[in-house]
């Protein structure tokens, strides 16, 4: 892991910029790095202003534009919006502002994947309260499959469990079961067959969620689906680095480098030191 990317990289050697309001988007970075280990990655967590879910749409759009501008000024070749709230609210503005730079959001990528996976069209979305309230996943899914039935469940407590590193065991499964109970009733009645992990924290709890949901319910991880979209776009635009190359990851945060490193280590599955996190002011 590196704290500095190559000086003045050009073309395919430029980094992929990944933005989130906090550390949750590190699950997206982890998925992209697993699929594309040769790519340089530049991650920005706007920890000074989280959570975005409690902010107005105007504020979220403004924050997202500021964070994305910072990444673009550092020379990224693609923007990945790993924040569900920003992806739901600010994608049109970001795409318009930075065209022709490719911009990928977790909501659109997740919706694309779940429509491919679901056979019955009866789909559940686990997300935070703000994402559920905004209805972005339901709209994106129905835009691709108008006959889909989408059931959404806010699971805010799962965010806290993930950040504390409580990802398995009887207590975690009890909380997951409580949240999933109404969705599992839908499964019995209407053949629900697919569940979207609509928050970047939730992949840490995938094992517990899969155990409670049962083997007949497929789980769609937004991080993994974003990685597939990124791979496809890099190939189309001839921006992919050599498969024999080794990429570096750099981390920026607008506040709390020590906490970012501590909690971020849980999401990355490897140690991250505070000195590896560069403080930035947007």
Secondary structure in CASP SS format (residue, H / E / C, confidence):
PFRMAT SS
TARGET T0000
AUTHOR 0000-0000-0000
METHOD secondary structure of the structure
MODEL  1
X C 1.00
X C 1.00
X C 1.00
X C 1.00
X C 1.00
X C 1.00
X C 1.00
X C 1.00
X C 1.00
X C 1.00
X H 1.00
X H 1.00
X H 1.00
X C 1.00
X C 1.00
X E 1.00
X E 1.00
X E 1.00
X E 1.00
X E 1.00
X C 1.00
X C 1.00
X C 1.00
X C 1.00
X C 1.00
X H 1.00
X H 1.00
X H 1.00
X H 1.00
X H 1.00
X H 1.00
X H 1.00
X H 1.00
X H 1.00
X H 1.00
X C 1.00
X C 1.00
X C 1.00
X C 1.00
X C 1.00
X E 1.00
X E 1.00
X E 1.00
X E 1.00
X E 1.00
X C 1.00
X C 1.00
X C 1.00
X C 1.00
X C 1.00
X C 1.00
X H 1.00
X H 1.00
X H 1.00
X C 1.00
X C 1.00
X H 1.00
X H 1.00
X H 1.00
X H 1.00
X H 1.00
X H 1.00
X H 1.00
X H 1.00
X H 1.00
X H 1.00
X H 1.00
X H 1.00
X H 1.00
X H 1.00
X H 1.00
X H 1.00
X H 1.00
X C 1.00
X C 1.00
X C 1.00
X C 1.00
X E 1.00
X E 1.00
X E 1.00
X E 1.00
X C 1.00
X C 1.00
X H 1.00
X H 1.00
X H 1.00
X H 1.00
X H 1.00
X H 1.00
X H 1.00
X H 1.00
X H 1.00
X H 1.00
X H 1.00
X H 1.00
X H 1.00
X H 1.00
X H 1.00
X C 1.00
X C 1.00
X C 1.00
X E 1.00
X E 1.00
X E 1.00
X E 1.00
X H 1.00
X H 1.00
X H 1.00
X H 1.00
X H 1.00
X H 1.00
X H 1.00
X H 1.00
X H 1.00
X H 1.00
X H 1.00
X H 1.00
X C 1.00
X C 1.00
X C 1.00
X C 1.00
X E 1.00
X E 1.00
X E 1.00
X E 1.00
X E 1.00
X E 1.00
X C 1.00
X H 1.00
X H 1.00
X H 1.00
X H 1.00
X H 1.00
X H 1.00
X C 1.00
X H 1.00
X H 1.00
X H 1.00
X H 1.00
X H 1.00
X H 1.00
X H 1.00
X H 1.00
X H 1.00
X C 1.00
X C 1.00
X C 1.00
X C 1.00
X E 1.00
X E 1.00
X E 1.00
X E 1.00
X E 1.00
X E 1.00
X C 1.00
X H 1.00
X H 1.00
X H 1.00
X H 1.00
X H 1.00
X H 1.00
X H 1.00
X H 1.00
X H 1.00
X C 1.00
X C 1.00
X C 1.00
X C 1.00
X C 1.00
X H 1.00
X H 1.00
X H 1.00
X H 1.00
X H 1.00
X H 1.00
X H 1.00
X H 1.00
X H 1.00
X H 1.00
X H 1.00
X H 1.00
X H 1.00
X H 1.00
X H 1.00
X H 1.00
X H 1.00
X H 1.00
X H 1.00
X H 1.00
X H 1.00
X C 1.00
X C 1.00
X C 1.00
X E 1.00
X E 1.00
X E 1.00
X E 1.00
X C 1.00
X C 1.00
X C 1.00
X C 1.00
X H 1.00
X H 1.00
X H 1.00
X H 1.00
X H 1.00
X H 1.00
X H 1.00
X H 1.00
X H 1.00
X H 1.00
X H 1.00
X H 1.00
X C 1.00
X C 1.00
X C 1.00
X C 1.00
X E 1.00
X E 1.00
X E 1.00
X E 1.00
X H 1.00
X H 1.00
X H 1.00
X H 1.00
X H 1.00
X H 1.00
X H 1.00
X H 1.00
X H 1.00
X H 1.00
X H 1.00
X H 1.00
X H 1.00
X H 1.00
X H 1.00
X C 1.00
X C 1.00
X C 1.00
X C 1.00
X C 1.00
X C 1.00
X C 1.00
X C 1.00
X C 1.00
X C 1.00
X C 1.00
X C 1.00
X E 1.00
X E 1.00
X E 1.00
X E 1.00
X E 1.00
X C 1.00
X C 1.00
X C 1.00
X H 1.00
X H 1.00
X H 1.00
X H 1.00
X H 1.00
X H 1.00
X H 1.00
X H 1.00
X H 1.00
X H 1.00
X H 1.00
X H 1.00
X C 1.00
X C 1.00
X C 1.00
X C 1.00
X C 1.00
X H 1.00
X H 1.00
X H 1.00
X E 1.00
X E 1.00
X E 1.00
X C 1.00
X C 1.00
X C 1.00
END
